[in-house]
């Protein structure tokens, strides 16, 4: 397994773990539990952000700029469906 694939897998794992922490924070039964889970969520988000930045630095996570015209066209299509 190469470094890029390993980092992609780690990023996916962090993203799915984030979902668990979000739900845990929302469903916490008391303030102490909420605080502990929220702190864990903050840690996971920081790890995800750092990993994302490192992958972007290596060119392994490509960022695409979307044309404003394409955004407006998509919004118009969505508005017409209602």
PDB file of N, CA, C and O in Angstrom:
ATOM      1  N   UNK A   1       0.858  -1.176   0.000  1.00  0.00           N
ATOM      2  CA  UNK A   1       0.000   0.000   0.000  1.00  0.00           C
ATOM      3  C   UNK A   1       0.901   1.236   0.000  1.00  0.00           C
ATOM      4  O   UNK A   1       1.813   1.345   0.819  1.00  0.00           O
ATOM      5  N   UNK A   2       0.640   2.163  -0.923  1.00  0.00           N
ATOM      6  CA  UNK A   2       1.461   3.362  -0.990  1.00  0.00           C
ATOM      7  C   UNK A   2       0.928   4.452  -0.050  1.00  0.00           C
ATOM      8  O   UNK A   2      -0.177   4.345   0.482  1.00  0.00           O
ATOM      9  N   UNK A   3       1.725   5.486   0.139  1.00  0.00           N
ATOM     10  CA  UNK A   3       1.365   6.555   1.079  1.00  0.00           C
ATOM     11  C   UNK A   3       0.062   7.247   0.703  1.00  0.00           C
ATOM     12  O   UNK A   3      -0.749   7.559   1.575  1.00  0.00           O
ATOM     13  N   UNK A   4      -0.145   7.487  -0.580  1.00  0.00           N
ATOM     14  CA  UNK A   4      -1.364   8.165  -1.010  1.00  0.00           C
ATOM     15  C   UNK A   4      -2.599   7.352  -0.658  1.00  0.00           C
ATOM     16  O   UNK A   4      -3.565   7.892  -0.120  1.00  0.00           O
ATOM     17  N   UNK A   5      -2.578   6.076  -0.953  1.00  0.00           N
ATOM     18  CA  UNK A   5      -3.715   5.219  -0.652  1.00  0.00           C
ATOM     19  C   UNK A   5      -3.948   5.123   0.855  1.00  0.00           C
ATOM     20  O   UNK A   5      -5.091   5.131   1.312  1.00  0.00           O
ATOM     21  N   UNK A   6      -2.885   5.035   1.609  1.00  0.00           N
ATOM     22  CA  UNK A   6      -2.991   4.988   3.058  1.00  0.00           C
ATOM     23  C   UNK A   6      -3.640   6.263   3.598  1.00  0.00           C
ATOM     24  O   UNK A   6      -4.523   6.205   4.455  1.00  0.00           O
ATOM     25  N   UNK A   7      -3.195   7.414   3.088  1.00  0.00           N
ATOM     26  CA  UNK A   7      -3.763   8.689   3.548  1.00  0.00           C
ATOM     27  C   UNK A   7      -5.218   8.840   3.111  1.00  0.00           C
ATOM     28  O   UNK A   7      -6.029   9.386   3.858  1.00  0.00           O
ATOM     29  N   UNK A   8      -5.560   8.365   1.914  1.00  0.00           N
ATOM     30  CA  UNK A   8      -6.960   8.404   1.463  1.00  0.00           C
ATOM     31  C   UNK A   8      -7.833   7.573   2.392  1.00  0.00           C
ATOM     32  O   UNK A   8      -8.928   7.998   2.761  1.00  0.00           O
ATOM     33  N   UNK A   9      -7.359   6.403   2.768  1.00  0.00           N
ATOM     34  CA  UNK A   9      -8.112   5.542   3.679  1.00  0.00           C
ATOM     35  C   UNK A   9      -8.244   6.178   5.057  1.00  0.00           C
ATOM     36  O   UNK A   9      -9.300   6.098   5.686  1.00  0.00           O
ATOM     37  N   UNK A  10      -7.171   6.810   5.523  1.00  0.00           N
ATOM     38  CA  UNK A  10      -7.232   7.492   6.814  1.00  0.00           C
ATOM     39  C   UNK A  10      -8.242   8.633   6.774  1.00  0.00           C
ATOM     40  O   UNK A  10      -8.986   8.838   7.732  1.00  0.00           O
ATOM     41  N   UNK A  11      -8.270   9.372   5.676  1.00  0.00           N
ATOM     42  CA  UNK A  11      -9.210  10.484   5.547  1.00  0.00           C
ATOM     43  C   UNK A  11     -10.648   9.976   5.558  1.00  0.00           C
ATOM     44  O   UNK A  11     -11.508  10.565   6.214  1.00  0.00           O
ATOM     45  N   UNK A  12     -10.912   8.901   4.846  1.00  0.00           N
ATOM     46  CA  UNK A  12     -12.255   8.311   4.853  1.00  0.00           C
ATOM     47  C   UNK A  12     -12.650   7.839   6.252  1.00  0.00           C
ATOM     48  O   UNK A  12     -13.792   8.022   6.676  1.00  0.00           O
ATOM     49  N   UNK A  13     -11.713   7.241   6.955  1.00  0.00           N
ATOM     50  CA  UNK A  13     -11.977   6.781   8.315  1.00  0.00           C
ATOM     51  C   UNK A  13     -12.283   7.962   9.234  1.00  0.00           C
ATOM     52  O   UNK A  13     -13.207   7.898  10.044  1.00  0.00           O
ATOM     53  N   UNK A  14     -11.509   9.037   9.107  1.00  0.00           N
ATOM     54  CA  UNK A  14     -11.753  10.218   9.931  1.00  0.00           C
ATOM     55  C   UNK A  14     -13.112  10.839   9.618  1.00  0.00           C
ATOM     56  O   UNK A  14     -13.819  11.285  10.521  1.00  0.00           O
ATOM     57  N   UNK A  15     -13.471  10.867   8.344  1.00  0.00           N
ATOM     58  CA  UNK A  15     -14.771  11.430   7.971  1.00  0.00           C
ATOM     59  C   UNK A  15     -15.916  10.606   8.559  1.00  0.00           C
ATOM     60  O   UNK A  15     -16.886  11.171   9.064  1.00  0.00           O
ATOM     61  N   UNK A  16     -15.813   9.287   8.498  1.00  0.00           N
ATOM     62  CA  UNK A  16     -16.892   8.472   9.044  1.00  0.00           C
ATOM     63  C   UNK A  16     -16.908   8.540  10.570  1.00  0.00           C
ATOM     64  O   UNK A  16     -17.978   8.488  11.177  1.00  0.00           O
ATOM     65  N   UNK A  17     -15.747   8.654  11.190  1.00  0.00           N
ATOM     66  CA  UNK A  17     -15.681   8.800  12.644  1.00  0.00           C
ATOM     67  C   UNK A  17     -16.309  10.116  13.073  1.00  0.00           C
ATOM     68  O   UNK A  17     -16.938  10.195  14.128  1.00  0.00           O
ATOM     69  N   UNK A  18     -16.140  11.144  12.257  1.00  0.00           N
ATOM     70  CA  UNK A  18     -16.740  12.444  12.554  1.00  0.00           C
ATOM     71  C   UNK A  18     -18.250  12.317  12.676  1.00  0.00           C
ATOM     72  O   UNK A  18     -18.855  12.916  13.565  1.00  0.00           O
ATOM     73  N   UNK A  19     -18.859  11.543  11.793  1.00  0.00           N
ATOM     74  CA  UNK A  19     -20.309  11.349  11.846  1.00  0.00           C
ATOM     75  C   UNK A  19     -20.740  10.736  13.171  1.00  0.00           C
ATOM     76  O   UNK A  19     -21.757  11.132  13.741  1.00  0.00           O
ATOM     77  N   UNK A  20     -19.973   9.779  13.659  1.00  0.00           N
ATOM     78  CA  UNK A  20     -20.291   9.126  14.927  1.00  0.00           C
ATOM     79  C   UNK A  20     -20.212  10.139  16.068  1.00  0.00           C
ATOM     80  O   UNK A  20     -21.082  10.172  16.938  1.00  0.00           O
ATOM     81  N   UNK A  21     -19.169  10.961  16.060  1.00  0.00           N
ATOM     82  CA  UNK A  21     -19.014  11.961  17.111  1.00  0.00           C
ATOM     83  C   UNK A  21     -20.105  13.030  17.044  1.00  0.00           C
ATOM     84  O   UNK A  21     -20.577  13.495  18.082  1.00  0.00           O
ATOM     85  N   UNK A  22     -20.504  13.418  15.848  1.00  0.00           N
ATOM     86  CA  UNK A  22     -21.581  14.404  15.717  1.00  0.00           C
ATOM     87  C   UNK A  22     -22.862  13.852  16.334  1.00  0.00           C
ATOM     88  O   UNK A  22     -23.518  14.532  17.124  1.00  0.00           O
ATOM     89  N   UNK A  23     -23.214  12.632  15.979  1.00  0.00           N
ATOM     90  CA  UNK A  23     -24.438  12.034  16.525  1.00  0.00           C
ATOM     91  C   UNK A  23     -24.332  11.853  18.037  1.00  0.00           C
ATOM     92  O   UNK A  23     -25.300  12.074  18.765  1.00  0.00           O
ATOM     93  N   UNK A  24     -23.163  11.453  18.499  1.00  0.00           N
ATOM     94  CA  UNK A  24     -22.965  11.301  19.933  1.00  0.00           C
ATOM     95  C   UNK A  24     -23.123  12.614  20.670  1.00  0.00           C
ATOM     96  O   UNK A  24     -23.717  12.663  21.747  1.00  0.00           O
ATOM     97  N   UNK A  25     -22.596  13.672  20.092  1.00  0.00           N
ATOM     98  CA  UNK A  25     -22.717  14.994  20.704  1.00  0.00           C
ATOM     99  C   UNK A  25     -24.174  15.437  20.742  1.00  0.00           C
ATOM    100  O   UNK A  25     -24.640  15.972  21.748  1.00  0.00           O
ATOM    101  N   UNK A  26     -24.880  15.214  19.657  1.00  0.00           N
ATOM    102  CA  UNK A  26     -26.290  15.607  19.597  1.00  0.00           C
ATOM    103  C   UNK A  26     -27.152  14.821  20.577  1.00  0.00           C
ATOM    104  O   UNK A  26     -28.110  15.357  21.134  1.00  0.00           O
ATOM    105  N   UNK A  27     -26.816  13.564  20.786  1.00  0.00           N
ATOM    106  CA  UNK A  27     -27.647  12.690  21.609  1.00  0.00           C
ATOM    107  C   UNK A  27     -27.169  12.562  23.050  1.00  0.00           C
ATOM    108  O   UNK A  27     -27.754  11.804  23.824  1.00  0.00           O
ATOM    109  N   UNK A  28     -26.122  13.283  23.424  1.00  0.00           N
ATOM    110  CA  UNK A  28     -25.574  13.165  24.783  1.00  0.00           C
ATOM    111  C   UNK A  28     -26.645  13.450  25.826  1.00  0.00           C
ATOM    112  O   UNK A  28     -27.423  14.395  25.703  1.00  0.00           O
ATOM    113  N   UNK A  29     -26.666  12.615  26.848  1.00  0.00           N
ATOM    114  CA  UNK A  29     -27.738  12.696  27.851  1.00  0.00           C
ATOM    115  C   UNK A  29     -27.476  13.720  28.952  1.00  0.00           C
ATOM    116  O   UNK A  29     -28.396  14.098  29.676  1.00  0.00           O
ATOM    117  N   UNK A  30     -26.231  14.170  29.084  1.00  0.00           N
ATOM    118  CA  UNK A  30     -25.953  15.207  30.080  1.00  0.00           C
ATOM    119  C   UNK A  30     -24.764  16.055  29.636  1.00  0.00           C
ATOM    120  O   UNK A  30     -24.080  15.725  28.667  1.00  0.00           O
ATOM    121  N   UNK A  31     -24.533  17.120  30.335  1.00  0.00           N
ATOM    122  CA  UNK A  31     -23.514  18.105  29.945  1.00  0.00           C
ATOM    123  C   UNK A  31     -22.108  17.506  29.937  1.00  0.00           C
ATOM    124  O   UNK A  31     -21.326  17.794  29.031  1.00  0.00           O
ATOM    125  N   UNK A  32     -21.774  16.679  30.927  1.00  0.00           N
ATOM    126  CA  UNK A  32     -20.427  16.100  30.987  1.00  0.00           C
ATOM    127  C   UNK A  32     -20.154  15.189  29.794  1.00  0.00           C
ATOM    128  O   UNK A  32     -19.085  15.252  29.187  1.00  0.00           O
ATOM    129  N   UNK A  33     -21.124  14.348  29.465  1.00  0.00           N
ATOM    130  CA  UNK A  33     -20.963  13.456  28.310  1.00  0.00           C
ATOM    131  C   UNK A  33     -20.881  14.281  27.030  1.00  0.00           C
ATOM    132  O   UNK A  33     -20.054  14.007  26.161  1.00  0.00           O
ATOM    133  N   UNK A  34     -21.730  15.281  26.917  1.00  0.00           N
ATOM    134  CA  UNK A  34     -21.713  16.160  25.750  1.00  0.00           C
ATOM    135  C   UNK A  34     -20.331  16.799  25.580  1.00  0.00           C
ATOM    136  O   UNK A  34     -19.799  16.842  24.471  1.00  0.00           O
ATOM    137  N   UNK A  35     -19.762  17.287  26.662  1.00  0.00           N
ATOM    138  CA  UNK A  35     -18.457  17.955  26.606  1.00  0.00           C
ATOM    139  C   UNK A  35     -17.351  16.995  26.175  1.00  0.00           C
ATOM    140  O   UNK A  35     -16.511  17.346  25.347  1.00  0.00           O
ATOM    141  N   UNK A  36     -17.350  15.788  26.733  1.00  0.00           N
ATOM    142  CA  UNK A  36     -16.321  14.801  26.386  1.00  0.00           C
ATOM    143  C   UNK A  36     -16.409  14.436  24.906  1.00  0.00           C
ATOM    144  O   UNK A  36     -15.394  14.401  24.209  1.00  0.00           O
ATOM    145  N   UNK A  37     -17.611  14.169  24.434  1.00  0.00           N
ATOM    146  CA  UNK A  37     -17.777  13.779  23.027  1.00  0.00           C
ATOM    147  C   UNK A  37     -17.467  14.954  22.105  1.00  0.00           C
ATOM    148  O   UNK A  37     -16.861  14.764  21.051  1.00  0.00           O
ATOM    149  N   UNK A  38     -17.871  16.163  22.483  1.00  0.00           N
ATOM    150  CA  UNK A  38     -17.577  17.343  21.671  1.00  0.00           C
ATOM    151  C   UNK A  38     -16.071  17.579  21.574  1.00  0.00           C
ATOM    152  O   UNK A  38     -15.572  17.955  20.514  1.00  0.00           O
ATOM    153  N   UNK A  39     -15.344  17.362  22.671  1.00  0.00           N
ATOM    154  CA  UNK A  39     -13.886  17.487  22.632  1.00  0.00           C
ATOM    155  C   UNK A  39     -13.274  16.458  21.685  1.00  0.00           C
ATOM    156  O   UNK A  39     -12.327  16.761  20.959  1.00  0.00           O
ATOM    157  N   UNK A  40     -13.819  15.238  21.697  1.00  0.00           N
ATOM    158  CA  UNK A  40     -13.364  14.221  20.756  1.00  0.00           C
ATOM    159  C   UNK A  40     -13.660  14.616  19.323  1.00  0.00           C
ATOM    160  O   UNK A  40     -12.841  14.390  18.432  1.00  0.00           O
ATOM    161  N   UNK A  41     -14.830  15.209  19.093  1.00  0.00           N
ATOM    162  CA  UNK A  41     -15.196  15.694  17.764  1.00  0.00           C
ATOM    163  C   UNK A  41     -14.214  16.758  17.288  1.00  0.00           C
ATOM    164  O   UNK A  41     -13.764  16.736  16.142  1.00  0.00           O
ATOM    165  N   UNK A  42     -13.889  17.684  18.176  1.00  0.00           N
ATOM    166  CA  UNK A  42     -12.922  18.727  17.823  1.00  0.00           C
ATOM    167  C   UNK A  42     -11.574  18.116  17.438  1.00  0.00           C
ATOM    168  O   UNK A  42     -10.944  18.555  16.475  1.00  0.00           O
ATOM    169  N   UNK A  43     -11.135  17.107  18.186  1.00  0.00           N
ATOM    170  CA  UNK A  43      -9.865  16.439  17.875  1.00  0.00           C
ATOM    171  C   UNK A  43      -9.917  15.767  16.505  1.00  0.00           C
ATOM    172  O   UNK A  43      -8.982  15.886  15.714  1.00  0.00           O
ATOM    173  N   UNK A  44     -11.006  15.064  16.229  1.00  0.00           N
ATOM    174  CA  UNK A  44     -11.162  14.377  14.943  1.00  0.00           C
ATOM    175  C   UNK A  44     -11.183  15.385  13.795  1.00  0.00           C
ATOM    176  O   UNK A  44     -10.555  15.168  12.759  1.00  0.00           O
ATOM    177  N   UNK A  45     -11.911  16.490  13.988  1.00  0.00           N
ATOM    178  CA  UNK A  45     -11.965  17.520  12.940  1.00  0.00           C
ATOM    179  C   UNK A  45     -10.589  18.117  12.679  1.00  0.00           C
ATOM    180  O   UNK A  45     -10.240  18.378  11.528  1.00  0.00           O
ATOM    181  N   UNK A  46      -9.815  18.334  13.714  1.00  0.00           N
ATOM    182  CA  UNK A  46      -8.460  18.858  13.544  1.00  0.00           C
ATOM    183  C   UNK A  46      -7.564  17.870  12.813  1.00  0.00           C
ATOM    184  O   UNK A  46      -6.775  18.264  11.953  1.00  0.00           O
ATOM    185  N   UNK A  47      -7.680  16.575  13.153  1.00  0.00           N
ATOM    186  CA  UNK A  47      -6.899  15.556  12.453  1.00  0.00           C
ATOM    187  C   UNK A  47      -7.285  15.504  10.980  1.00  0.00           C
ATOM    188  O   UNK A  47      -6.419  15.415  10.110  1.00  0.00           O
ATOM    189  N   UNK A  48      -8.588  15.559  10.701  1.00  0.00           N
ATOM    190  CA  UNK A  48      -9.064  15.520   9.320  1.00  0.00           C
ATOM    191  C   UNK A  48      -8.546  16.722   8.548  1.00  0.00           C
ATOM    192  O   UNK A  48      -8.105  16.586   7.407  1.00  0.00           O
ATOM    193  N   UNK A  49      -8.595  17.888   9.158  1.00  0.00           N
ATOM    194  CA  UNK A  49      -8.135  19.115   8.509  1.00  0.00           C
ATOM    195  C   UNK A  49      -6.637  19.039   8.208  1.00  0.00           C
ATOM    196  O   UNK A  49      -6.205  19.402   7.114  1.00  0.00           O
ATOM    197  N   UNK A  50      -5.847  18.570   9.173  1.00  0.00           N
ATOM    198  CA  UNK A  50      -4.405  18.452   8.969  1.00  0.00           C
ATOM    199  C   UNK A  50      -4.078  17.447   7.869  1.00  0.00           C
ATOM    200  O   UNK A  50      -3.208  17.696   7.035  1.00  0.00           O
ATOM    201  N   UNK A  51      -4.776  16.315   7.868  1.00  0.00           N
ATOM    202  CA  UNK A  51      -4.538  15.295   6.846  1.00  0.00           C
ATOM    203  C   UNK A  51      -4.943  15.802   5.471  1.00  0.00           C
ATOM    204  O   UNK A  51      -4.224  15.598   4.494  1.00  0.00           O
ATOM    205  N   UNK A  52      -6.091  16.462   5.394  1.00  0.00           N
ATOM    206  CA  UNK A  52      -6.540  17.054   4.132  1.00  0.00           C
ATOM    207  C   UNK A  52      -5.490  18.033   3.596  1.00  0.00           C
ATOM    208  O   UNK A  52      -5.147  17.992   2.414  1.00  0.00           O
ATOM    209  N   UNK A  53      -4.984  18.908   4.461  1.00  0.00           N
ATOM    210  CA  UNK A  53      -3.978  19.881   4.029  1.00  0.00           C
ATOM    211  C   UNK A  53      -2.703  19.200   3.547  1.00  0.00           C
ATOM    212  O   UNK A  53      -2.104  19.636   2.564  1.00  0.00           O
ATOM    213  N   UNK A  54      -2.284  18.143   4.222  1.00  0.00           N
ATOM    214  CA  UNK A  54      -1.079  17.419   3.813  1.00  0.00           C
ATOM    215  C   UNK A  54      -1.302  16.751   2.452  1.00  0.00           C
ATOM    216  O   UNK A  54      -0.417  16.775   1.597  1.00  0.00           O
ATOM    217  N   UNK A  55      -2.469  16.163   2.253  1.00  0.00           N
ATOM    218  CA  UNK A  55      -2.768  15.533   0.966  1.00  0.00           C
ATOM    219  C   UNK A  55      -2.823  16.572  -0.152  1.00  0.00           C
ATOM    220  O   UNK A  55      -2.366  16.319  -1.267  1.00  0.00           O
ATOM    221  N   UNK A  56      -3.383  17.738   0.152  1.00  0.00           N
ATOM    222  CA  UNK A  56      -3.430  18.813  -0.841  1.00  0.00           C
ATOM    223  C   UNK A  56      -2.015  19.283  -1.177  1.00  0.00           C
ATOM    224  O   UNK A  56      -1.697  19.552  -2.335  1.00  0.00           O
ATOM    225  N   UNK A  57      -1.184  19.377  -0.163  1.00  0.00           N
ATOM    226  CA  UNK A  57       0.212  19.788  -0.348  1.00  0.00           C
ATOM    227  C   UNK A  57       0.949  18.833  -1.291  1.00  0.00           C
ATOM    228  O   UNK A  57       1.754  19.268  -2.114  1.00  0.00           O
ATOM    229  N   UNK A  58       0.671  17.534  -1.167  1.00  0.00           N
ATOM    230  CA  UNK A  58       1.301  16.533  -2.029  1.00  0.00           C
ATOM    231  C   UNK A  58       0.620  16.410  -3.392  1.00  0.00           C
ATOM    232  O   UNK A  58       1.111  15.703  -4.272  1.00  0.00           O
ATOM    233  N   UNK A  59      -0.507  17.096  -3.565  1.00  0.00           N
ATOM    234  CA  UNK A  59      -1.232  17.005  -4.829  1.00  0.00           C
ATOM    235  C   UNK A  59      -2.114  15.772  -4.914  1.00  0.00           C
ATOM    236  O   UNK A  59      -2.543  15.394  -6.004  1.00  0.00           O
ATOM    237  N   UNK A  60      -2.391  15.141  -3.780  1.00  0.00           N
ATOM    238  CA  UNK A  60      -3.184  13.910  -3.745  1.00  0.00           C
ATOM    239  C   UNK A  60      -4.661  14.176  -3.540  1.00  0.00           C
ATOM    240  O   UNK A  60      -5.474  13.262  -3.670  1.00  0.00           O
ATOM    241  N   UNK A  61      -5.014  15.373  -3.230  1.00  0.00           N
ATOM    242  CA  UNK A  61      -6.416  15.744  -3.048  1.00  0.00           C
ATOM    243  C   UNK A  61      -6.633  16.975  -3.913  1.00  0.00           C
ATOM    244  O   UNK A  61      -6.277  18.091  -3.536  1.00  0.00           O
ATOM    245  N   UNK A  62      -7.210  16.755  -5.054  1.00  0.00           N
ATOM    246  CA  UNK A  62      -7.360  17.824  -6.036  1.00  0.00           C
ATOM    247  C   UNK A  62      -8.568  18.696  -5.716  1.00  0.00           C
ATOM    248  O   UNK A  62      -9.661  18.195  -5.453  1.00  0.00           O
ATOM    249  N   UNK A  63      -8.357  19.978  -5.742  1.00  0.00           N
ATOM    250  CA  UNK A  63      -9.428  20.941  -5.515  1.00  0.00           C
ATOM    251  C   UNK A  63      -9.839  21.504  -6.872  1.00  0.00           C
ATOM    252  O   UNK A  63      -9.002  21.969  -7.646  1.00  0.00           O
ATOM    253  N   UNK A  64     -11.126  21.456  -7.144  1.00  0.00           N
ATOM    254  CA  UNK A  64     -11.627  21.998  -8.400  1.00  0.00           C
ATOM    255  C   UNK A  64     -12.399  23.277  -8.123  1.00  0.00           C
ATOM    256  O   UNK A  64     -13.299  23.308  -7.284  1.00  0.00           O
ATOM    257  N   UNK A  65     -12.038  24.315  -8.830  1.00  0.00           N
ATOM    258  CA  UNK A  65     -12.814  25.547  -8.753  1.00  0.00           C
ATOM    259  C   UNK A  65     -14.005  25.404  -9.697  1.00  0.00           C
ATOM    260  O   UNK A  65     -13.856  25.008 -10.853  1.00  0.00           O
ATOM    261  N   UNK A  66     -15.170  25.727  -9.192  1.00  0.00           N
ATOM    262  CA  UNK A  66     -16.379  25.610  -9.998  1.00  0.00           C
ATOM    263  C   UNK A  66     -16.744  26.981 -10.533  1.00  0.00           C
ATOM    264  O   UNK A  66     -16.761  27.971  -9.802  1.00  0.00           O
ATOM    265  N   UNK A  67     -17.031  27.017 -11.800  1.00  0.00           N
ATOM    266  CA  UNK A  67     -17.402  28.241 -12.479  1.00  0.00           C
ATOM    267  C   UNK A  67     -18.718  28.786 -11.902  1.00  0.00           C
ATOM    268  O   UNK A  67     -19.662  28.031 -11.671  1.00  0.00           O
ATOM    269  N   UNK A  68     -18.765  30.071 -11.680  1.00  0.00           N
ATOM    270  CA  UNK A  68     -19.963  30.721 -11.146  1.00  0.00           C
ATOM    271  C   UNK A  68     -21.181  30.442 -12.022  1.00  0.00           C
ATOM    272  O   UNK A  68     -22.291  30.270 -11.519  1.00  0.00           O
ATOM    273  N   UNK A  69     -20.967  30.399 -13.326  1.00  0.00           N
ATOM    274  CA  UNK A  69     -22.062  30.130 -14.256  1.00  0.00           C
ATOM    275  C   UNK A  69     -22.669  28.744 -13.995  1.00  0.00           C
ATOM    276  O   UNK A  69     -23.889  28.581 -14.030  1.00  0.00           O
ATOM    277  N   UNK A  70     -21.819  27.756 -13.735  1.00  0.00           N
ATOM    278  CA  UNK A  70     -22.302  26.402 -13.466  1.00  0.00           C
ATOM    279  C   UNK A  70     -23.101  26.361 -12.164  1.00  0.00           C
ATOM    280  O   UNK A  70     -24.097  25.644 -12.075  1.00  0.00           O
ATOM    281  N   UNK A  71     -22.684  27.106 -11.174  1.00  0.00           N
ATOM    282  CA  UNK A  71     -23.410  27.170  -9.904  1.00  0.00           C
ATOM    283  C   UNK A  71     -24.790  27.785 -10.121  1.00  0.00           C
ATOM    284  O   UNK A  71     -25.792  27.277  -9.617  1.00  0.00           O
ATOM    285  N   UNK A  72     -24.833  28.873 -10.871  1.00  0.00           N
ATOM    286  CA  UNK A  72     -26.109  29.536 -11.137  1.00  0.00           C
ATOM    287  C   UNK A  72     -27.048  28.630 -11.919  1.00  0.00           C
ATOM    288  O   UNK A  72     -28.251  28.612 -11.657  1.00  0.00           O
ATOM    289  N   UNK A  73     -26.512  27.877 -12.880  1.00  0.00           N
ATOM    290  CA  UNK A  73     -27.336  26.960 -13.663  1.00  0.00           C
ATOM    291  C   UNK A  73     -27.911  25.855 -12.776  1.00  0.00           C
ATOM    292  O   UNK A  73     -29.079  25.490 -12.911  1.00  0.00           O
ATOM    293  N   UNK A  74     -27.098  25.334 -11.883  1.00  0.00           N
ATOM    294  CA  UNK A  74     -27.568  24.292 -10.967  1.00  0.00           C
ATOM    295  C   UNK A  74     -28.643  24.832 -10.039  1.00  0.00           C
ATOM    296  O   UNK A  74     -29.655  24.169  -9.812  1.00  0.00           O
ATOM    297  N   UNK A  75     -28.439  26.022  -9.503  1.00  0.00           N
ATOM    298  CA  UNK A  75     -29.441  26.636  -8.631  1.00  0.00           C
ATOM    299  C   UNK A  75     -30.753  26.852  -9.367  1.00  0.00           C
ATOM    300  O   UNK A  75     -31.830  26.628  -8.816  1.00  0.00           O
ATOM    301  N   UNK A  76     -30.654  27.290 -10.616  1.00  0.00           N
ATOM    302  CA  UNK A  76     -31.864  27.533 -11.405  1.00  0.00           C
ATOM    303  C   UNK A  76     -32.619  26.223 -11.621  1.00  0.00           C
ATOM    304  O   UNK A  76     -33.845  26.194 -11.513  1.00  0.00           O
ATOM    305  N   UNK A  77     -31.900  25.134 -11.925  1.00  0.00           N
ATOM    306  CA  UNK A  77     -32.532  23.834 -12.122  1.00  0.00           C
ATOM    307  C   UNK A  77     -33.246  23.384 -10.850  1.00  0.00           C
ATOM    308  O   UNK A  77     -34.371  22.886 -10.899  1.00  0.00           O
ATOM    309  N   UNK A  78     -32.578  23.565  -9.717  1.00  0.00           N
ATOM    310  CA  UNK A  78     -33.177  23.164  -8.441  1.00  0.00           C
ATOM    311  C   UNK A  78     -34.407  23.998  -8.099  1.00  0.00           C
ATOM    312  O   UNK A  78     -35.387  23.475  -7.570  1.00  0.00           O
ATOM    313  N   UNK A  79     -34.356  25.282  -8.398  1.00  0.00           N
ATOM    314  CA  UNK A  79     -35.496  26.156  -8.122  1.00  0.00           C
ATOM    315  C   UNK A  79     -36.674  25.809  -9.018  1.00  0.00           C
ATOM    316  O   UNK A  79     -37.823  25.917  -8.588  1.00  0.00           O
ATOM    317  N   UNK A  80     -36.416  25.396 -10.247  1.00  0.00           N
ATOM    318  CA  UNK A  80     -37.483  25.042 -11.172  1.00  0.00           C
ATOM    319  C   UNK A  80     -38.162  23.725 -10.816  1.00  0.00           C
ATOM    320  O   UNK A  80     -39.282  23.468 -11.259  1.00  0.00           O
ATOM    321  N   UNK A  81     -37.501  22.889 -10.021  1.00  0.00           N
ATOM    322  CA  UNK A  81     -38.112  21.610  -9.619  1.00  0.00           C
ATOM    323  C   UNK A  81     -39.174  21.801  -8.563  1.00  0.00           C
ATOM    324  O   UNK A  81     -40.023  20.928  -8.380  1.00  0.00           O
ATOM    325  N   UNK A  82     -39.149  22.922  -7.861  1.00  0.00           N
ATOM    326  CA  UNK A  82     -40.150  23.158  -6.809  1.00  0.00           C
ATOM    327  C   UNK A  82     -41.354  23.751  -7.389  1.00  0.00           C
ATOM    328  O   UNK A  82     -42.315  24.026  -6.670  1.00  0.00           O
TER     329      UNK A  82
END
